[in-house]
């Protein structure tokens, strides 16, 4: 399908075959960006940045038995080398909290969502590839590139998530969202498997482990950029719908609308309540994902290849879990299914406190539990939220949603980093995340989904 093809009418396409074809094109952006999320954001960058920071601070790579106790100076602030990765994610998320809602407001006012999606993806993929070219102990470029890639990932996801409402009706959302997440985990797992092989046999190819990691960064950037071509060519743009354009041009009107949106949220109390609940339980989820590799390498003293294997297990199980939980939601509703998943996440954080060091088996069991609930909890949260936002303002509201989305949690990563700096143990950091799951569970139980959907002016699905 040519990207120069004319605008489609608002809403899902009438022809069932064309509608499903557009769904498949949309799925592939999950496939595209998940390679970066898994290979770079989840597995390799945290330990890699930590190792570079420790090398800069202590002159040698620390181990679990002899950790680096020196600090780095970040804008004059002393930061433990072991906390730099968590603090970087935290800072990037704070910046995203201001930028992403504005990105959403802009997206709602243009008929070029598909192009916005691609531009953010290609800038982010370039930053991911450039991670490979940092000097031996230069942690500063890694921090900057990590922040750029994370913000671009979040910005592209704002646009991508809002397109879900353009291409599917309320009764299709759980199914379509779950398929996208499932395909994303399959794609991310495939590239991760290739990188696992590269890491395992690095010496055979005449490479050091660090060089293999750097090649993996490049592969993730290229994968993200190349597969973005599928939604770029396969999706249809649509004209803005139900949007009041303020004076002063697109950018100024978007900033003005952001203020209106924040005030308008109180008119949608169930949407606001869900958003706050999601902020808590998703912060817990994202912090577990972002910190799992550092926890495994520094606290459990597991080799890097074992960590990649564990995340590969997560990816493969998450593919199945997303599809299974999508079917469960079709029977009992998305909210009840998410609540069950949050209980499992809380048990995972407790188990992380007692998992023995140096043993891969128990760590892999945790990976299986995480994988089964990971895809479903994220996919169903996206589809449930999509029914709670007013028509024509999807990207604007998803901008607020993405401020707490994958790899951009900030309460959780801040807590994780501070607890480590105070205790010197990642075990206390991981168990501290239990509070996010408890608070998120309690708040989500209070959400009246049917009322929230009606308040937003949308059609209540047959099962809620």
N, C-alpha and C positions, 0 to 999 in steps of 0.2 A: 504494500500500500504506500503510495507516494506521500511524503510529508507535505507536499504542496496541495494535496487534495483539499476541497472546500470544507468549511465547518460542518460538523454534524449537528442535528437538533439537540436541545438539552435533554439529558436523561439517557437511559439505556437505549441502544438501537432497537428498532422494531423487529428486524429480521433476526430470528433466533440463531441462525448460523453465523451471521456477522457479529452478533453480540458475543457469542462464545469465542469467536476468533479474536475479538478485542480483549476478552478476558485472558486468553492465552498470552497475548502480547504484554498485557499488564503483569502477569505472573513473572515474566522474565526479568523485571527489574529487581525483584527479590533474589532471583538467581544471580543477577549481576553484582549487586552490592554485598551480598552475603559472603562472597569470597574475601572481601576486605574485612568484614566484621569478624570472621573466624580466623583467617590466617594472620592478619595484622592486629586488629583490635583486641581479640580474645586471647590468642595463643602467644604470639611472638613479640609484639611491641612492648608489653609490660615488662617481661623479663629482660628484653634487650635494652630498653631505656634504663632499667634498674642497674644492669651490669655496667653500662656506659657511665651512669652517674656515680656508681661505687668506684669505678676505675678513676674517674676524675677526682673523687673525694679522698680515696685511700691509696691510689696508685696500683691497686690490684683488685681482681674480682673476688668479692667476699663469698663465703660459703655459709651453709646453715649453722655450722659449728663455730665459725669465726666471722660473724657479721661485721660489716663496716659500720662503725659508730660515728664517723665524721659527718659533718653537714656541708651542704653547698649553700652559697649565697645567691638567692634569687631576688633581685631588686633590693638587696640589702637585708633580706629576711632569711634567717638560717632555716634550712629545710633538710631533714634527714634524707640521705640518698635513697633509702628504701621506701620513702613516702612520695618521692618525686612523681612517679607515675600516677598515683591516686590524686595528688594535688593538681596535676596537669589536666586530668579528666574533669576535676571539679571546676577549675578556672574556665575551661572550654564550655562547660555547661552553663555557668553563670553568664558567659557572653552569649550563648545560644538563647538563653531565656529572654534576652532583649531583642535578638535578631530574628528568631524564627517566627514569632507572631507577625512581624512586619512582612516577612517573606510570604506568609499565608495571605495577608491582606492584599499584597500585590498580585498574587496568583489568582485571587478571586476577581480581580478587576481586569484581567487580560484574557485573551483567547489563545494564549500561547503556553499553556501549562506544559505541554509535551516538550517544547524547546527549553523552558526553564528547568525542567527535570534533567534534561540531557546536559545543559551547561554546568549545573551544580555537580552532576556526576563526573563530568570530565575534568573539572578543576580538582575535585576531591581525589580522583584516581591519579592525577599527576602528582599531587602532594604525597600520596601513598608510595608511588614509585620512587620519588626523590628521597624517601627515608633511607634508601640503600646507599646514598652517596655522602653520608655524614662522616666526618673524620673520627679517628680512633676514640677519643674521649670527649668529643664535642656534643654535649647533651643539649645545648641551646637550640641548634637547628632541628633536632628531633622533637623538642617540645613545641616549637612553632609549627612544624609540619603536621604534627599530631593534632594540634588544635584546628588547623585549616581543614584537614581531612575530616575531622569529626563534625565541624560546623557544616561543611558541604554535604556530608552524609545526612545530617539532620534536616538541612534545607531541602534536599532532594526528596527526603521522605515526607516532608510536609506536602509537597506537590503531589507525590505519588499516592499518599493515603487519601487525599481529597479526590483523586480521580476515581477511587472506589465508588463513591456516590454517583459519579457521572455515568459509570458503565454498568451498575447493578441496582436492582430494586431491593427494598428492605428484606424480603424473604430470601434473597440470594446472598446477602452480605457474609454470613458466617461461612457458607460454603466457599465463596470466592476468596475471602480473606485467608481461610485455612489452606486452600490450595496454593496460594501465593507463598505463604510462610513455609509450607512443606517443600515446595520446589526450591525455595531459597536455601533451606538446610541441605537439600540434596546437592545443589550446586556448590555451596560452601564446603560441604564435606568432600566433594570430588576434588576440588583444587587442594584442599587440605591434605588429602591422601597423597596427591602428587608431591606436595611439599614434604610430607612425612617421609616418603621414599627418598627425596633428595637429602634430607637431614640424616637419615639412617645410613645412606651410602655416600656421604659427602667425601670421605677420604678416597673412595674408589674413583671419584671424578676429580681428584686432586684439589678439593676444596676444604677449607676449614669450616667449622660449624657456623661461625659468624658470617662467612661468605655465603653459605647456604641460606642463612636467615635473610641476608640482603637480597639474594636472588628471589626469595619468596615474596619479599616486599614488592619487587618489580612485577612478579607474576600476578599478584593481587590487583595492582593498579591497572595492568593491561587487561585482565579479565573484566574488571569493573567497567572500564571504558568500552571495550569491544561489545559486551553483551547488552549495554545500554542502547545500542543501535536497534535492537528488536522492538522495545516499546517506542523508540523514537519514530520508527517507520510504521509500526503496527497500530498505534493508537490514533484516535481522531480528536482534534481540538473542538471545543464547544464554546459558544459565546457566553459571556458572563450572564448570570441569572439572578434577578432580584437584588441587584447591587446599586446602592445610591452613591453616585460618584461625587465626592466633595470637590470644591474648587482648589486650584493650585497645582494641578498635575497629578500624575499617577503616584509618585513617591510621597508627596505631601499628603494627598488624600488617604494613602495607606497608613501613614503614621497617625493621622487624625482618627481613622477608623479603628485603629488599635485601642485608643483611649475609649472610644464608644463601646467596643467589644468588652473590655474589662468592666465597664459600668453595666453593660447589658447582661452580663453573666448572672446577675442576681435575679433576673427575670426567668432564668432557667435553673432553679435550685437543684433539680436532680442531675442535670448536666454538671453543675459546679461540684456537687457532692461526689459524683463519679470521678471527676478530674482530680479532686483532692485524694480520694482513695487510691487512684491509679498512681499518683505522685509517690505515695508511700510504698505500696507493694511493688511497683515497678522499679523504684530506686533500689529496693532490696534485691530484686532479680538482676538488674543491670550490674550492681556492684559484685554480686557473686560471679557473674560472667566475666567482668573485667578483671577481677582479682584472682580468679581461680588459678591461673598460670603462675602468678607470683606466689600465691599460697602454696602450691604444689612444689615449686622449685626452692623457695626459701625456707618454708616451715617444715615441709615433708621431705626435703632433700631428694626429690625425684629428678631424674635426668630429663633434658628438654624433649627428647624423642618420646618418652613416656607421657609427658604432658600433651604433646600433639596427638598421641594415640587416644588419650582420654577425651580430648575435645572432638576427635573424629567419631568416637563412640557417641558422644552427645549429639553430633550432627545427624548420624544415621538413625538413632532412636527418635530424635526430634522430628524427623521426616514422618515416621509412623505415628508418633504422638500427636502431631498437628492434625493429621487426618482422622485419627480415632476420636480425639476430643471435639473435632468439628462435628462428627456424627453424634457424639454424646450431647452436644449443645442443641442439635436438631431435635432431641427428645426431651431434654429437661430445661433447656434455655442456657444462654451464654453466661448469665450472672451466676447461676448455681455451679456451672462447670468451672468457672474461674475461681470461685470460693474453694472448691475442692482442690484445685491446683495450688492455691496459696497455702493450704494446710501442708501439702507436700514440701513446698519451699521452706516453710518454717522448720520442718523435721530435718531438712538438708542442712540448715544452718546449725542446728544442734548437733547433728552427726559430725559436722566439720570440726567441732571442738575436740572430739575424742578419736578421730581417725588416726591410726598409728603412722608414725613417720617411717619412710623407707620401704613401704609396702604398696605396690601398685594395685593389688586386688581390691582392697577396701575403697581406694580412690576411684577405681573403675565402677564399683557399685554405686557410688555417689553420682558418677557421670551418667549412669543409666537412669537413675531417679530424676536427675536434672533434665536430661534429654526428653523424657516422656512428657513432662509438664511444661517444658520451655516453649515449644512452638505453639501449643494450644493456648496457653495463657496469654501470649502476645497477640496471636491472630484473633482470638475472640475478644480481647480488649479493644482492638482496633475496630472490629465490626460492630461491637456493642456501642462504642462511642460514636460511630458514624451515624447511628440512628438517633442520637441525642442532640445533633447539631442542626441549626436552622438551614433550610435550603438556600443555596446561593452564597453561603458563608463557610463552606466546608474547609477550605484551605486556611482561612483565618482562624477557625477553631482548632484545626489540626496543628496550627503553629503553636498554640498553647499546649496541646497534647504532646507535641514532639519535644518541647522543652524538658520533658521528663522521660523521653523515649530511650531506646537502646544506646548504650555507650555514652549517654549524656546525663546520667543521674549525678546529682551533686550532693544531696544530703548523705546518701549512702557512701559515696567515695570519700567525702570529707570525714564522716564518722570512721570509716575503715582506716584512713591515714592517721587521724588523730589518736585513735585507740592504739595503733601500732607504735606511734611515737611516744605514747605514755607508758606502754607496757613492754614494748620490744618483742611482742608475740603476735603473729597473725592469727592464732587460734582465738584470742580474745576479740580480735577485729571481726572474724567471721561470725562468732556467736552474737556479737552486738547487733548484727543485722536482723535478729529475730524481732526486734521492736518494730521494724518497718512492716514486716508481714502481719504482725498482730494488729497494728493500727489500720493497715490497709484492709484486712479482713473485716474488722468491726465497721469501718465506714462503708465498705461495699455492701454489707448486709442491709444497711439502711437505705440504699438506693431503690426507689420505686421506678423500675425501668419503664413500665407501661405508661405511667404518668409523665415521665420525662420525654418519651417519644411523642406523646400527644401535645405536650407543651411546646415542643420544637416544630410542630406542624407536620410531622411525618406519619406514615402509616405504621400501625403496630403490627409486627410480624405475627404469624400464626402461633409461634411458640416463643415466649419470653422468659 
